[in-house]
Amino acid sequence: MPDFPKVQSPVLMFHGLDDQALLAGGLNGTWNWVEKDFTLVTIPGAGHFLQQDASDLVSATVVDWLRCLPLGAADATNALDAG
């Protein structure tokens, strides 16, 4: 397998625990590909389309996560304030 560089930015990843396309075991080691902070949110009762199955939770989590990013990611948080 080629030696790919690690992701150099913080990552927020969601996974619906009822997902039949990507089983929970498929997440194993995902964090090994990320150099910066890696946040994994698993959602019981949500499937592959968790942005629809748990839309309020996903939206609120994304907003909170973006607001907590370090100052170097200010462009992302400023976009939230402008919207």
PDB file of N, CA, C and O in Angstrom, chain B, residues numbered from 101:
ATOM      1  N   MET B 101       0.844  -1.181   0.000  1.00  0.00           N
ATOM      2  CA  MET B 101       0.000   0.000   0.000  1.00  0.00           C
ATOM      3  C   MET B 101       0.886   1.241   0.000  1.00  0.00           C
ATOM      4  O   MET B 101       1.871   1.295   0.737  1.00  0.00           O
ATOM      5  N   PRO B 102       0.546   2.247  -0.826  1.00  0.00           N
ATOM      6  CA  PRO B 102       1.360   3.470  -0.872  1.00  0.00           C
ATOM      7  C   PRO B 102       1.353   4.189   0.475  1.00  0.00           C
ATOM      8  O   PRO B 102       0.419   4.058   1.266  1.00  0.00           O
ATOM      9  N   ASP B 103       2.401   4.938   0.709  1.00  0.00           N
ATOM     10  CA  ASP B 103       2.517   5.701   1.945  1.00  0.00           C
ATOM     11  C   ASP B 103       1.911   7.087   1.728  1.00  0.00           C
ATOM     12  O   ASP B 103       2.585   7.991   1.234  1.00  0.00           O
ATOM     13  N   PHE B 104       0.646   7.250   2.095  1.00  0.00           N
ATOM     14  CA  PHE B 104      -0.041   8.522   1.930  1.00  0.00           C
ATOM     15  C   PHE B 104       0.260   9.436   3.114  1.00  0.00           C
ATOM     16  O   PHE B 104       0.428   8.960   4.237  1.00  0.00           O
ATOM     17  N   PRO B 105       0.329  10.750   2.870  1.00  0.00           N
ATOM     18  CA  PRO B 105       0.523  11.676   3.997  1.00  0.00           C
ATOM     19  C   PRO B 105      -0.736  11.730   4.850  1.00  0.00           C
ATOM     20  O   PRO B 105      -1.844  11.511   4.359  1.00  0.00           O
ATOM     21  N   LYS B 106      -0.555  12.021   6.118  1.00  0.00           N
ATOM     22  CA  LYS B 106      -1.690  12.154   7.028  1.00  0.00           C
ATOM     23  C   LYS B 106      -2.416  13.471   6.772  1.00  0.00           C
ATOM     24  O   LYS B 106      -1.820  14.452   6.326  1.00  0.00           O
ATOM     25  N   VAL B 107      -3.699  13.471   7.060  1.00  0.00           N
ATOM     26  CA  VAL B 107      -4.510  14.688   6.959  1.00  0.00           C
ATOM     27  C   VAL B 107      -3.972  15.684   7.981  1.00  0.00           C
ATOM     28  O   VAL B 107      -3.752  15.340   9.142  1.00  0.00           O
ATOM     29  N   GLN B 108      -3.765  16.911   7.540  1.00  0.00           N
ATOM     30  CA  GLN B 108      -3.119  17.918   8.393  1.00  0.00           C
ATOM     31  C   GLN B 108      -4.100  18.901   9.024  1.00  0.00           C
ATOM     32  O   GLN B 108      -3.676  19.921   9.568  1.00  0.00           O
ATOM     33  N   SER B 109      -5.364  18.629   8.966  1.00  0.00           N
ATOM     34  CA  SER B 109      -6.353  19.521   9.573  1.00  0.00           C
ATOM     35  C   SER B 109      -7.215  18.723  10.541  1.00  0.00           C
ATOM     36  O   SER B 109      -7.297  17.499  10.442  1.00  0.00           O
ATOM     37  N   PRO B 110      -7.856  19.414  11.474  1.00  0.00           N
ATOM     38  CA  PRO B 110      -8.777  18.714  12.373  1.00  0.00           C
ATOM     39  C   PRO B 110      -9.898  18.054  11.577  1.00  0.00           C
ATOM     40  O   PRO B 110     -10.326  18.574  10.546  1.00  0.00           O
ATOM     41  N   VAL B 111     -10.365  16.915  12.057  1.00  0.00           N
ATOM     42  CA  VAL B 111     -11.400  16.152  11.354  1.00  0.00           C
ATOM     43  C   VAL B 111     -12.557  15.858  12.304  1.00  0.00           C
ATOM     44  O   VAL B 111     -12.354  15.419  13.436  1.00  0.00           O
ATOM     45  N   LEU B 112     -13.763  16.108  11.824  1.00  0.00           N
ATOM     46  CA  LEU B 112     -14.986  15.717  12.525  1.00  0.00           C
ATOM     47  C   LEU B 112     -15.644  14.654  11.668  1.00  0.00           C
ATOM     48  O   LEU B 112     -15.957  14.898  10.503  1.00  0.00           O
ATOM     49  N   MET B 113     -15.853  13.484  12.234  1.00  0.00           N
ATOM     50  CA  MET B 113     -16.441  12.369  11.489  1.00  0.00           C
ATOM     51  C   MET B 113     -17.661  11.853  12.232  1.00  0.00           C
ATOM     52  O   MET B 113     -17.633  11.657  13.447  1.00  0.00           O
ATOM     53  N   PHE B 114     -18.729  11.638  11.484  1.00  0.00           N
ATOM     54  CA  PHE B 114     -19.961  11.082  12.041  1.00  0.00           C
ATOM     55  C   PHE B 114     -20.136   9.660  11.535  1.00  0.00           C
ATOM     56  O   PHE B 114     -19.725   9.317  10.426  1.00  0.00           O
ATOM     57  N   HIS B 115     -20.759   8.841  12.377  1.00  0.00           N
ATOM     58  CA  HIS B 115     -21.102   7.482  11.947  1.00  0.00           C
ATOM     59  C   HIS B 115     -22.410   7.066  12.600  1.00  0.00           C
ATOM     60  O   HIS B 115     -22.548   7.094  13.823  1.00  0.00           O
ATOM     61  N   GLY B 116     -23.368   6.678  11.762  1.00  0.00           N
ATOM     62  CA  GLY B 116     -24.622   6.135  12.268  1.00  0.00           C
ATOM     63  C   GLY B 116     -24.425   4.670  12.615  1.00  0.00           C
ATOM     64  O   GLY B 116     -24.002   3.884  11.768  1.00  0.00           O
ATOM     65  N   LEU B 117     -24.723   4.298  13.836  1.00  0.00           N
ATOM     66  CA  LEU B 117     -24.461   2.930  14.283  1.00  0.00           C
ATOM     67  C   LEU B 117     -25.357   1.896  13.603  1.00  0.00           C
ATOM     68  O   LEU B 117     -25.082   0.698  13.672  1.00  0.00           O
ATOM     69  N   ASP B 118     -26.433   2.352  12.945  1.00  0.00           N
ATOM     70  CA  ASP B 118     -27.285   1.437  12.185  1.00  0.00           C
ATOM     71  C   ASP B 118     -26.947   1.438  10.696  1.00  0.00           C
ATOM     72  O   ASP B 118     -27.713   0.914   9.886  1.00  0.00           O
ATOM     73  N   ASP B 119     -25.802   2.025  10.330  1.00  0.00           N
ATOM     74  CA  ASP B 119     -25.360   2.089   8.933  1.00  0.00           C
ATOM     75  C   ASP B 119     -25.092   0.683   8.412  1.00  0.00           C
ATOM     76  O   ASP B 119     -24.309  -0.063   9.001  1.00  0.00           O
ATOM     77  N   GLN B 120     -25.741   0.322   7.311  1.00  0.00           N
ATOM     78  CA  GLN B 120     -25.536  -0.997   6.710  1.00  0.00           C
ATOM     79  C   GLN B 120     -24.515  -0.959   5.576  1.00  0.00           C
ATOM     80  O   GLN B 120     -24.092  -2.008   5.090  1.00  0.00           O
ATOM     81  N   ALA B 121     -24.114   0.243   5.150  1.00  0.00           N
ATOM     82  CA  ALA B 121     -23.124   0.384   4.083  1.00  0.00           C
ATOM     83  C   ALA B 121     -21.703   0.418   4.644  1.00  0.00           C
ATOM     84  O   ALA B 121     -20.791  -0.168   4.061  1.00  0.00           O
ATOM     85  N   LEU B 122     -21.514   1.097   5.767  1.00  0.00           N
ATOM     86  CA  LEU B 122     -20.218   1.153   6.435  1.00  0.00           C
ATOM     87  C   LEU B 122     -20.429   0.680   7.863  1.00  0.00           C
ATOM     88  O   LEU B 122     -20.959   1.406   8.705  1.00  0.00           O
ATOM     89  N   LEU B 123     -20.009  -0.537   8.117  1.00  0.00           N
ATOM     90  CA  LEU B 123     -20.173  -1.092   9.460  1.00  0.00           C
ATOM     91  C   LEU B 123     -19.197  -0.428  10.419  1.00  0.00           C
ATOM     92  O   LEU B 123     -18.157   0.078   9.997  1.00  0.00           O
ATOM     93  N   ALA B 124     -19.523  -0.428  11.696  1.00  0.00           N
ATOM     94  CA  ALA B 124     -18.698   0.239  12.712  1.00  0.00           C
ATOM     95  C   ALA B 124     -17.243  -0.247  12.676  1.00  0.00           C
ATOM     96  O   ALA B 124     -16.326   0.542  12.904  1.00  0.00           O
ATOM     97  N   GLY B 125     -17.028  -1.513  12.398  1.00  0.00           N
ATOM     98  CA  GLY B 125     -15.665  -2.040  12.326  1.00  0.00           C
ATOM     99  C   GLY B 125     -14.838  -1.396  11.235  1.00  0.00           C
ATOM    100  O   GLY B 125     -13.609  -1.402  11.300  1.00  0.00           O
ATOM    101  N   GLY B 126     -15.499  -0.842  10.235  1.00  0.00           N
ATOM    102  CA  GLY B 126     -14.788  -0.157   9.157  1.00  0.00           C
ATOM    103  C   GLY B 126     -14.136   1.146   9.594  1.00  0.00           C
ATOM    104  O   GLY B 126     -13.327   1.718   8.864  1.00  0.00           O
ATOM    105  N   LEU B 127     -14.487   1.609  10.779  1.00  0.00           N
ATOM    106  CA  LEU B 127     -13.893   2.836  11.316  1.00  0.00           C
ATOM    107  C   LEU B 127     -12.526   2.587  11.950  1.00  0.00           C
ATOM    108  O   LEU B 127     -11.746   3.521  12.135  1.00  0.00           O
ATOM    109  N   ASN B 128     -12.239   1.335  12.280  1.00  0.00           N
ATOM    110  CA  ASN B 128     -11.005   1.010  12.992  1.00  0.00           C
ATOM    111  C   ASN B 128      -9.779   1.566  12.281  1.00  0.00           C
ATOM    112  O   ASN B 128      -9.561   1.314  11.096  1.00  0.00           O
ATOM    113  N   GLY B 129      -8.997   2.313  13.012  1.00  0.00           N
ATOM    114  CA  GLY B 129      -7.749   2.858  12.497  1.00  0.00           C
ATOM    115  C   GLY B 129      -7.897   4.138  11.698  1.00  0.00           C
ATOM    116  O   GLY B 129      -6.897   4.702  11.256  1.00  0.00           O
ATOM    117  N   THR B 130      -9.136   4.617  11.498  1.00  0.00           N
ATOM    118  CA  THR B 130      -9.327   5.851  10.733  1.00  0.00           C
ATOM    119  C   THR B 130      -8.486   6.982  11.315  1.00  0.00           C
ATOM    120  O   THR B 130      -7.894   7.767  10.574  1.00  0.00           O
ATOM    121  N   TRP B 131      -8.436   7.060  12.615  1.00  0.00           N
ATOM    122  CA  TRP B 131      -7.702   8.123  13.320  1.00  0.00           C
ATOM    123  C   TRP B 131      -6.202   8.059  13.050  1.00  0.00           C
ATOM    124  O   TRP B 131      -5.501   9.047  13.267  1.00  0.00           O
ATOM    125  N   ASN B 132      -5.702   6.942  12.591  1.00  0.00           N
ATOM    126  CA  ASN B 132      -4.275   6.828  12.288  1.00  0.00           C
ATOM    127  C   ASN B 132      -3.882   7.627  11.048  1.00  0.00           C
ATOM    128  O   ASN B 132      -2.693   7.834  10.804  1.00  0.00           O
ATOM    129  N   TRP B 133      -4.850   8.075  10.268  1.00  0.00           N
ATOM    130  CA  TRP B 133      -4.594   8.826   9.041  1.00  0.00           C
ATOM    131  C   TRP B 133      -4.683  10.336   9.260  1.00  0.00           C
ATOM    132  O   TRP B 133      -4.587  11.112   8.310  1.00  0.00           O
ATOM    133  N   VAL B 134      -4.867  10.747  10.513  1.00  0.00           N
ATOM    134  CA  VAL B 134      -5.057  12.163  10.820  1.00  0.00           C
ATOM    135  C   VAL B 134      -3.966  12.623  11.777  1.00  0.00           C
ATOM    136  O   VAL B 134      -3.757  12.029  12.835  1.00  0.00           O
ATOM    137  N   GLU B 135      -3.277  13.685  11.391  1.00  0.00           N
ATOM    138  CA  GLU B 135      -2.205  14.237  12.226  1.00  0.00           C
ATOM    139  C   GLU B 135      -2.760  15.118  13.344  1.00  0.00           C
ATOM    140  O   GLU B 135      -2.229  15.126  14.455  1.00  0.00           O
ATOM    141  N   LYS B 136      -3.811  15.845  13.051  1.00  0.00           N
ATOM    142  CA  LYS B 136      -4.394  16.790  14.011  1.00  0.00           C
ATOM    143  C   LYS B 136      -5.494  16.112  14.810  1.00  0.00           C
ATOM    144  O   LYS B 136      -5.602  14.885  14.819  1.00  0.00           O
ATOM    145  N   ASP B 137      -6.311  16.916  15.482  1.00  0.00           N
ATOM    146  CA  ASP B 137      -7.407  16.379  16.292  1.00  0.00           C
ATOM    147  C   ASP B 137      -8.399  15.614  15.431  1.00  0.00           C
ATOM    148  O   ASP B 137      -8.731  16.030  14.321  1.00  0.00           O
ATOM    149  N   PHE B 138      -8.863  14.499  15.957  1.00  0.00           N
ATOM    150  CA  PHE B 138      -9.857  13.671  15.273  1.00  0.00           C
ATOM    151  C   PHE B 138     -11.023  13.466  16.230  1.00  0.00           C
ATOM    152  O   PHE B 138     -10.852  12.932  17.326  1.00  0.00           O
ATOM    153  N   THR B 139     -12.199  13.892  15.811  1.00  0.00           N
ATOM    154  CA  THR B 139     -13.403  13.742  16.623  1.00  0.00           C
ATOM    155  C   THR B 139     -14.353  12.800  15.901  1.00  0.00           C
ATOM    156  O   THR B 139     -14.761  13.060  14.769  1.00  0.00           O
ATOM    157  N   LEU B 140     -14.700  11.710  16.562  1.00  0.00           N
ATOM    158  CA  LEU B 140     -15.629  10.736  16.006  1.00  0.00           C
ATOM    159  C   LEU B 140     -16.912  10.768  16.819  1.00  0.00           C
ATOM    160  O   LEU B 140     -16.893  10.573  18.035  1.00  0.00           O
ATOM    161  N   VAL B 141     -18.023  11.013  16.142  1.00  0.00           N
ATOM    162  CA  VAL B 141     -19.328  11.047  16.784  1.00  0.00           C
ATOM    163  C   VAL B 141     -20.127   9.868  16.238  1.00  0.00           C
ATOM    164  O   VAL B 141     -20.411   9.806  15.041  1.00  0.00           O
ATOM    165  N   THR B 142     -20.487   8.940  17.108  1.00  0.00           N
ATOM    166  CA  THR B 142     -21.334   7.824  16.697  1.00  0.00           C
ATOM    167  C   THR B 142     -22.752   8.091  17.191  1.00  0.00           C
ATOM    168  O   THR B 142     -22.961   8.564  18.308  1.00  0.00           O
ATOM    169  N   ILE B 143     -23.718   7.779  16.332  1.00  0.00           N
ATOM    170  CA  ILE B 143     -25.104   8.104  16.636  1.00  0.00           C
ATOM    171  C   ILE B 143     -25.951   6.836  16.600  1.00  0.00           C
ATOM    172  O   ILE B 143     -26.219   6.297  15.526  1.00  0.00           O
ATOM    173  N   PRO B 144     -26.373   6.360  17.770  1.00  0.00           N
ATOM    174  CA  PRO B 144     -27.270   5.198  17.810  1.00  0.00           C
ATOM    175  C   PRO B 144     -28.595   5.511  17.114  1.00  0.00           C
ATOM    176  O   PRO B 144     -29.122   6.617  17.239  1.00  0.00           O
ATOM    177  N   GLY B 145     -29.123   4.544  16.389  1.00  0.00           N
ATOM    178  CA  GLY B 145     -30.406   4.719  15.735  1.00  0.00           C
ATOM    179  C   GLY B 145     -30.336   5.416  14.388  1.00  0.00           C
ATOM    180  O   GLY B 145     -31.350   5.520  13.699  1.00  0.00           O
ATOM    181  N   ALA B 146     -29.167   5.893  14.001  1.00  0.00           N
ATOM    182  CA  ALA B 146     -29.007   6.558  12.710  1.00  0.00           C
ATOM    183  C   ALA B 146     -28.328   5.608  11.738  1.00  0.00           C
ATOM    184  O   ALA B 146     -27.465   4.817  12.120  1.00  0.00           O
ATOM    185  N   GLY B 147     -28.731   5.696  10.473  1.00  0.00           N
ATOM    186  CA  GLY B 147     -28.155   4.846   9.449  1.00  0.00           C
ATOM    187  C   GLY B 147     -27.120   5.586   8.619  1.00  0.00           C
ATOM    188  O   GLY B 147     -26.436   6.485   9.110  1.00  0.00           O
ATOM    189  N   HIS B 148     -27.014   5.194   7.346  1.00  0.00           N
ATOM    190  CA  HIS B 148     -26.010   5.762   6.446  1.00  0.00           C
ATOM    191  C   HIS B 148     -26.268   7.237   6.155  1.00  0.00           C
ATOM    192  O   HIS B 148     -25.330   7.998   5.919  1.00  0.00           O
ATOM    193  N   PHE B 149     -27.523   7.638   6.171  1.00  0.00           N
ATOM    194  CA  PHE B 149     -27.873   9.029   5.893  1.00  0.00           C
ATOM    195  C   PHE B 149     -28.208   9.744   7.200  1.00  0.00           C
ATOM    196  O   PHE B 149     -29.312  10.253   7.393  1.00  0.00           O
ATOM    197  N   LEU B 150     -27.226   9.761   8.078  1.00  0.00           N
ATOM    198  CA  LEU B 150     -27.463  10.277   9.426  1.00  0.00           C
ATOM    199  C   LEU B 150     -27.754  11.766   9.445  1.00  0.00           C
ATOM    200  O   LEU B 150     -28.346  12.265  10.401  1.00  0.00           O
ATOM    201  N   GLN B 151     -27.347  12.486   8.403  1.00  0.00           N
ATOM    202  CA  GLN B 151     -27.696  13.913   8.331  1.00  0.00           C
ATOM    203  C   GLN B 151     -29.203  14.091   8.189  1.00  0.00           C
ATOM    204  O   GLN B 151     -29.728  15.173   8.453  1.00  0.00           O
ATOM    205  N   GLN B 152     -29.900  13.038   7.775  1.00  0.00           N
ATOM    206  CA  GLN B 152     -31.353  13.074   7.725  1.00  0.00           C
ATOM    207  C   GLN B 152     -31.952  12.397   8.954  1.00  0.00           C
ATOM    208  O   GLN B 152     -32.950  12.865   9.501  1.00  0.00           O
ATOM    209  N   ASP B 153     -31.341  11.297   9.383  1.00  0.00           N
ATOM    210  CA  ASP B 153     -31.849  10.541  10.531  1.00  0.00           C
ATOM    211  C   ASP B 153     -31.717  11.305  11.838  1.00  0.00           C
ATOM    212  O   ASP B 153     -32.552  11.159  12.730  1.00  0.00           O
ATOM    213  N   ALA B 154     -30.687  12.111  11.956  1.00  0.00           N
ATOM    214  CA  ALA B 154     -30.422  12.856  13.201  1.00  0.00           C
ATOM    215  C   ALA B 154     -29.977  14.277  12.851  1.00  0.00           C
ATOM    216  O   ALA B 154     -28.945  14.750  13.327  1.00  0.00           O
ATOM    217  N   SER B 155     -30.765  14.944  12.019  1.00  0.00           N
ATOM    218  CA  SER B 155     -30.346  16.241  11.473  1.00  0.00           C
ATOM    219  C   SER B 155     -30.067  17.297  12.542  1.00  0.00           C
ATOM    220  O   SER B 155     -29.091  18.038  12.426  1.00  0.00           O
ATOM    221  N   ASP B 156     -30.891  17.380  13.565  1.00  0.00           N
ATOM    222  CA  ASP B 156     -30.670  18.394  14.606  1.00  0.00           C
ATOM    223  C   ASP B 156     -29.368  18.147  15.346  1.00  0.00           C
ATOM    224  O   ASP B 156     -28.612  19.083  15.606  1.00  0.00           O
ATOM    225  N   LEU B 157     -29.102  16.893  15.687  1.00  0.00           N
ATOM    226  CA  LEU B 157     -27.863  16.551  16.395  1.00  0.00           C
ATOM    227  C   LEU B 157     -26.642  16.807  15.524  1.00  0.00           C
ATOM    228  O   LEU B 157     -25.650  17.364  15.996  1.00  0.00           O
ATOM    229  N   VAL B 158     -26.703  16.409  14.266  1.00  0.00           N
ATOM    230  CA  VAL B 158     -25.576  16.614  13.359  1.00  0.00           C
ATOM    231  C   VAL B 158     -25.311  18.106  13.181  1.00  0.00           C
ATOM    232  O   VAL B 158     -24.166  18.544  13.287  1.00  0.00           O
ATOM    233  N   SER B 159     -26.336  18.877  12.917  1.00  0.00           N
ATOM    234  CA  SER B 159     -26.157  20.319  12.704  1.00  0.00           C
ATOM    235  C   SER B 159     -25.586  21.012  13.932  1.00  0.00           C
ATOM    236  O   SER B 159     -24.647  21.800  13.823  1.00  0.00           O
ATOM    237  N   ALA B 160     -26.143  20.725  15.086  1.00  0.00           N
ATOM    238  CA  ALA B 160     -25.656  21.354  16.324  1.00  0.00           C
ATOM    239  C   ALA B 160     -24.220  20.950  16.619  1.00  0.00           C
ATOM    240  O   ALA B 160     -23.425  21.770  17.079  1.00  0.00           O
ATOM    241  N   THR B 161     -23.887  19.707  16.361  1.00  0.00           N
ATOM    242  CA  THR B 161     -22.525  19.227  16.624  1.00  0.00           C
ATOM    243  C   THR B 161     -21.521  19.894  15.695  1.00  0.00           C
ATOM    244  O   THR B 161     -20.438  20.286  16.129  1.00  0.00           O
ATOM    245  N   VAL B 162     -21.870  20.025  14.427  1.00  0.00           N
ATOM    246  CA  VAL B 162     -20.966  20.689  13.478  1.00  0.00           C
ATOM    247  C   VAL B 162     -20.724  22.137  13.900  1.00  0.00           C
ATOM    248  O   VAL B 162     -19.581  22.594  13.915  1.00  0.00           O
ATOM    249  N   VAL B 163     -21.776  22.850  14.237  1.00  0.00           N
ATOM    250  CA  VAL B 163     -21.625  24.253  14.655  1.00  0.00           C
ATOM    251  C   VAL B 163     -20.756  24.351  15.904  1.00  0.00           C
ATOM    252  O   VAL B 163     -19.844  25.176  15.954  1.00  0.00           O
ATOM    253  N   ASP B 164     -21.022  23.528  16.904  1.00  0.00           N
ATOM    254  CA  ASP B 164     -20.213  23.555  18.133  1.00  0.00           C
ATOM    255  C   ASP B 164     -18.765  23.206  17.844  1.00  0.00           C
ATOM    256  O   ASP B 164     -17.854  23.841  18.376  1.00  0.00           O
ATOM    257  N   TRP B 165     -18.547  22.206  17.011  1.00  0.00           N
ATOM    258  CA  TRP B 165     -17.182  21.772  16.684  1.00  0.00           C
ATOM    259  C   TRP B 165     -16.422  22.887  15.970  1.00  0.00           C
ATOM    260  O   TRP B 165     -15.263  23.151  16.290  1.00  0.00           O
ATOM    261  N   LEU B 166     -17.067  23.538  15.009  1.00  0.00           N
ATOM    262  CA  LEU B 166     -16.412  24.634  14.292  1.00  0.00           C
ATOM    263  C   LEU B 166     -16.085  25.794  15.219  1.00  0.00           C
ATOM    264  O   LEU B 166     -15.029  26.412  15.089  1.00  0.00           O
ATOM    265  N   ARG B 167     -16.977  26.094  16.150  1.00  0.00           N
ATOM    266  CA  ARG B 167     -16.733  27.201  17.084  1.00  0.00           C
ATOM    267  C   ARG B 167     -15.558  26.903  18.028  1.00  0.00           C
ATOM    268  O   ARG B 167     -14.934  27.826  18.550  1.00  0.00           O
ATOM    269  N   CYS B 168     -15.265  25.644  18.241  1.00  0.00           N
ATOM    270  CA  CYS B 168     -14.186  25.254  19.159  1.00  0.00           C
ATOM    271  C   CYS B 168     -12.835  25.110  18.470  1.00  0.00           C
ATOM    272  O   CYS B 168     -11.835  24.839  19.135  1.00  0.00           O
ATOM    273  N   LEU B 169     -12.784  25.286  17.159  1.00  0.00           N
ATOM    274  CA  LEU B 169     -11.510  25.156  16.454  1.00  0.00           C
ATOM    275  C   LEU B 169     -10.538  26.236  16.913  1.00  0.00           C
ATOM    276  O   LEU B 169     -10.960  27.313  17.334  1.00  0.00           O
ATOM    277  N   PRO B 170      -9.253  25.957  16.833  1.00  0.00           N
ATOM    278  CA  PRO B 170      -8.257  26.964  17.213  1.00  0.00           C
ATOM    279  C   PRO B 170      -8.327  28.193  16.307  1.00  0.00           C
ATOM    280  O   PRO B 170      -8.949  28.159  15.245  1.00  0.00           O
ATOM    281  N   LEU B 171      -7.695  29.257  16.731  1.00  0.00           N
ATOM    282  CA  LEU B 171      -7.742  30.520  15.995  1.00  0.00           C
ATOM    283  C   LEU B 171      -7.297  30.388  14.549  1.00  0.00           C
ATOM    284  O   LEU B 171      -7.763  31.154  13.706  1.00  0.00           O
ATOM    285  N   GLY B 172      -6.428  29.465  14.229  1.00  0.00           N
ATOM    286  CA  GLY B 172      -5.975  29.266  12.849  1.00  0.00           C
ATOM    287  C   GLY B 172      -7.091  28.888  11.914  1.00  0.00           C
ATOM    288  O   GLY B 172      -6.928  28.971  10.697  1.00  0.00           O
ATOM    289  N   ALA B 173      -8.210  28.479  12.440  1.00  0.00           N
ATOM    290  CA  ALA B 173      -9.348  28.078  11.618  1.00  0.00           C
ATOM    291  C   ALA B 173     -10.440  29.143  11.664  1.00  0.00           C
ATOM    292  O   ALA B 173     -11.619  28.829  11.503  1.00  0.00           O
ATOM    293  N   ALA B 174     -10.057  30.387  11.881  1.00  0.00           N
ATOM    294  CA  ALA B 174     -11.017  31.471  12.066  1.00  0.00           C
ATOM    295  C   ALA B 174     -11.924  31.657  10.854  1.00  0.00           C
ATOM    296  O   ALA B 174     -13.066  32.087  11.014  1.00  0.00           O
ATOM    297  N   ASP B 175     -11.456  31.351   9.658  1.00  0.00           N
ATOM    298  CA  ASP B 175     -12.287  31.535   8.464  1.00  0.00           C
ATOM    299  C   ASP B 175     -13.555  30.699   8.556  1.00  0.00           C
ATOM    300  O   ASP B 175     -14.628  31.146   8.152  1.00  0.00           O
ATOM    301  N   ALA B 176     -13.434  29.499   9.082  1.00  0.00           N
ATOM    302  CA  ALA B 176     -14.609  28.615   9.202  1.00  0.00           C
ATOM    303  C   ALA B 176     -15.602  29.182  10.207  1.00  0.00           C
ATOM    304  O   ALA B 176     -16.806  29.170   9.956  1.00  0.00           O
ATOM    305  N   THR B 177     -15.114  29.681  11.346  1.00  0.00           N
ATOM    306  CA  THR B 177     -16.036  30.196  12.357  1.00  0.00           C
ATOM    307  C   THR B 177     -16.621  31.536  11.948  1.00  0.00           C
ATOM    308  O   THR B 177     -17.765  31.834  12.293  1.00  0.00           O
ATOM    309  N   ASN B 178     -15.855  32.365  11.211  1.00  0.00           N
ATOM    310  CA  ASN B 178     -16.389  33.630  10.724  1.00  0.00           C
ATOM    311  C   ASN B 178     -17.509  33.400   9.731  1.00  0.00           C
ATOM    312  O   ASN B 178     -18.460  34.181   9.676  1.00  0.00           O
ATOM    313  N   ALA B 179     -17.409  32.340   8.947  1.00  0.00           N
ATOM    314  CA  ALA B 179     -18.472  32.019   8.001  1.00  0.00           C
ATOM    315  C   ALA B 179     -19.764  31.695   8.732  1.00  0.00           C
ATOM    316  O   ALA B 179     -20.851  32.014   8.251  1.00  0.00           O
ATOM    317  N   LEU B 180     -19.648  31.059   9.900  1.00  0.00           N
ATOM    318  CA  LEU B 180     -20.838  30.744  10.693  1.00  0.00           C
ATOM    319  C   LEU B 180     -21.503  32.024  11.187  1.00  0.00           C
ATOM    320  O   LEU B 180     -22.727  32.150  11.144  1.00  0.00           O
ATOM    321  N   ASP B 181     -20.699  32.971  11.655  1.00  0.00           N
ATOM    322  CA  ASP B 181     -21.238  34.208  12.197  1.00  0.00           C
ATOM    323  C   ASP B 181     -21.890  35.068  11.110  1.00  0.00           C
ATOM    324  O   ASP B 181     -22.819  35.824  11.393  1.00  0.00           O
ATOM    325  N   ALA B 182     -21.406  34.953   9.869  1.00  0.00           N
ATOM    326  CA  ALA B 182     -21.931  35.747   8.762  1.00  0.00           C
ATOM    327  C   ALA B 182     -23.269  35.197   8.269  1.00  0.00           C
ATOM    328  O   ALA B 182     -24.050  35.921   7.651  1.00  0.00           O
ATOM    329  N   GLY B 183     -23.538  33.897   8.547  1.00  0.00           N
ATOM    330  CA  GLY B 183     -24.742  33.267   7.989  1.00  0.00           C
ATOM    331  C   GLY B 183     -25.934  33.380   8.790  1.00  0.00           C
ATOM    332  O   GLY B 183     -26.989  32.882   8.399  1.00  0.00           O
TER     333      GLY B 183
END
